[in-house]
Amino acid sequence: MASTVAVPVAPTVSDPERCEGEEELRGIEAEEENNQHTGPVAAPPQNRLAKLPLSRIKALMKADPDVSLASQESVFIIAKATELFVEMIAKDALVYAQQGKRKTLQRKDLDNAIETIDEFAFLEGTLDA
């Protein structure tokens, strides 16, 4: 009679850290296999920190004769500050558009926001044609 001996293939000692790492790797490999596409693949959406084009902002900064050099950090900070400013004034102008039962911002909405909100006092007269 032939006897059979069972030999364990996987480690018998339970090591939770090792098991979790292996499960994560298997999960990542499975996702990669599922995400493979045939044909042209669109570039994944990038989570950009700045939404405005930094090269244009740098060019605008260099247009000032007092600015000779602009570091990447300073260009990024100006871009982020501009984004936040535009977002803030747009939200405030949206309130006036909604009062007029409109979904589209118009120049008069920006004028109203500039006139009534003290933070935008420095903009008074800038939109005059």
C-alpha positions as CSV (number, residue, x, y, z in Angstrom):
1,M,0.0,0.0,0.0
2,A,1.2,3.4,-0.8
3,S,0.9,6.1,1.8
4,T,0.3,9.7,1.0
5,V,1.7,12.5,3.0
6,A,0.0,15.9,3.0
7,V,2.5,18.8,2.7
8,P,1.2,22.2,3.4
9,V,1.9,24.7,0.6
10,A,1.0,27.8,2.5
11,P,2.7,28.8,5.7
12,T,0.9,27.3,8.7
13,V,1.9,30.1,11.1
14,S,-0.6,32.9,11.0
15,D,1.2,36.2,10.5
16,P,-1.5,39.0,10.2
17,E,0.9,41.5,8.7
18,R,2.1,39.2,6.1
19,C,-1.4,38.1,5.2
20,E,-2.7,41.6,4.9
21,G,0.2,42.6,2.6
22,E,-0.4,39.6,0.4
23,E,-4.1,40.4,0.2
24,E,-3.3,44.0,-0.8
25,L,-1.0,42.8,-3.5
26,R,-3.6,40.3,-4.9
27,G,-6.2,43.1,-4.8
28,I,-3.9,45.5,-6.7
29,E,-3.0,42.8,-9.3
30,A,-6.7,42.0,-9.8
31,E,-7.6,45.6,-10.3
32,E,-4.8,46.0,-12.9
33,E,-6.1,43.0,-14.7
34,N,-9.7,44.3,-14.7
35,N,-8.6,47.8,-15.8
36,Q,-6.8,46.6,-18.9
37,H,-8.4,48.1,-22.0
38,T,-8.1,47.3,-25.6
39,G,-7.5,50.1,-28.1
40,P,-6.6,53.7,-27.2
41,V,-6.6,54.5,-23.6
42,A,-7.6,57.9,-22.3
43,A,-5.2,59.5,-19.9
44,P,-6.3,59.2,-16.3
45,P,-7.7,62.4,-14.9
46,Q,-5.0,64.2,-13.0
47,N,-5.7,65.8,-9.7
48,R,-4.0,69.1,-10.4
49,L,-3.4,71.4,-7.5
50,A,-3.7,74.5,-9.6
51,K,-6.5,74.8,-12.2
52,L,-5.1,77.8,-14.0
53,P,-2.2,77.4,-16.4
54,L,0.9,78.1,-14.5
55,S,2.9,79.1,-17.6
56,R,0.5,81.9,-18.4
57,I,0.6,83.2,-14.9
58,K,4.4,83.1,-15.0
59,A,4.3,85.1,-18.3
60,L,1.9,87.7,-16.7
61,M,4.2,88.0,-13.7
62,K,7.2,88.5,-15.9
63,A,5.4,91.2,-17.9
64,D,5.8,93.4,-14.8
65,P,9.1,95.3,-15.2
66,D,9.8,95.0,-11.4
67,V,9.7,91.1,-11.6
68,S,12.9,89.6,-13.1
69,L,12.6,86.0,-11.7
70,A,9.5,84.1,-10.6
71,S,10.0,80.8,-8.7
72,Q,7.7,77.9,-9.1
73,E,6.4,78.3,-5.6
74,S,5.5,82.0,-6.1
75,V,3.8,81.2,-9.4
76,F,1.8,78.4,-7.7
77,I,0.8,80.7,-4.8
78,I,-0.4,83.5,-7.2
79,A,-2.4,80.9,-9.2
80,K,-4.0,79.5,-6.1
81,A,-4.9,82.9,-4.7
82,T,-6.4,83.9,-8.1
83,E,-8.5,80.7,-8.2
84,L,-9.8,81.4,-4.6
85,F,-10.5,85.0,-5.5
86,V,-12.4,84.1,-8.6
87,E,-14.4,81.5,-6.7
88,M,-15.3,83.9,-4.0
89,I,-16.5,86.7,-6.2
90,A,-18.4,84.2,-8.4
91,K,-20.2,82.8,-5.4
92,D,-21.1,86.2,-4.2
93,A,-22.3,87.3,-7.7
94,L,-24.3,84.0,-7.9
95,V,-26.4,85.2,-5.0
96,Y,-27.6,88.2,-7.1
97,A,-28.2,86.0,-10.1
98,Q,-30.4,83.7,-8.1
99,Q,-32.3,86.7,-6.7
100,G,-33.1,87.6,-10.3
101,K,-34.1,83.9,-10.8
102,R,-31.3,83.3,-13.3
103,K,-28.6,80.6,-13.4
104,T,-26.2,82.6,-15.6
105,L,-23.9,85.3,-14.1
106,Q,-24.1,88.6,-15.8
107,R,-22.1,91.7,-15.5
108,K,-24.7,93.4,-13.3
109,D,-24.3,90.5,-10.8
110,L,-20.6,91.2,-10.5
111,D,-21.3,95.0,-10.2
112,N,-23.8,94.3,-7.4
113,A,-21.3,92.1,-5.6
114,I,-18.5,94.6,-5.9
115,E,-20.8,97.5,-4.7
116,T,-22.3,95.7,-1.7
117,I,-19.4,93.6,-0.3
118,D,-16.7,95.6,1.4
119,E,-14.0,93.1,0.6
120,F,-14.4,94.0,-3.1
121,A,-14.3,97.8,-2.6
122,F,-10.9,97.9,-4.3
123,L,-12.6,96.8,-7.5
124,E,-15.1,99.6,-7.7
125,G,-14.9,101.3,-11.1
126,T,-12.7,98.5,-12.7
127,L,-15.6,97.1,-14.8
128,D,-16.6,100.5,-16.1
129,A,-16.3,100.6,-19.9
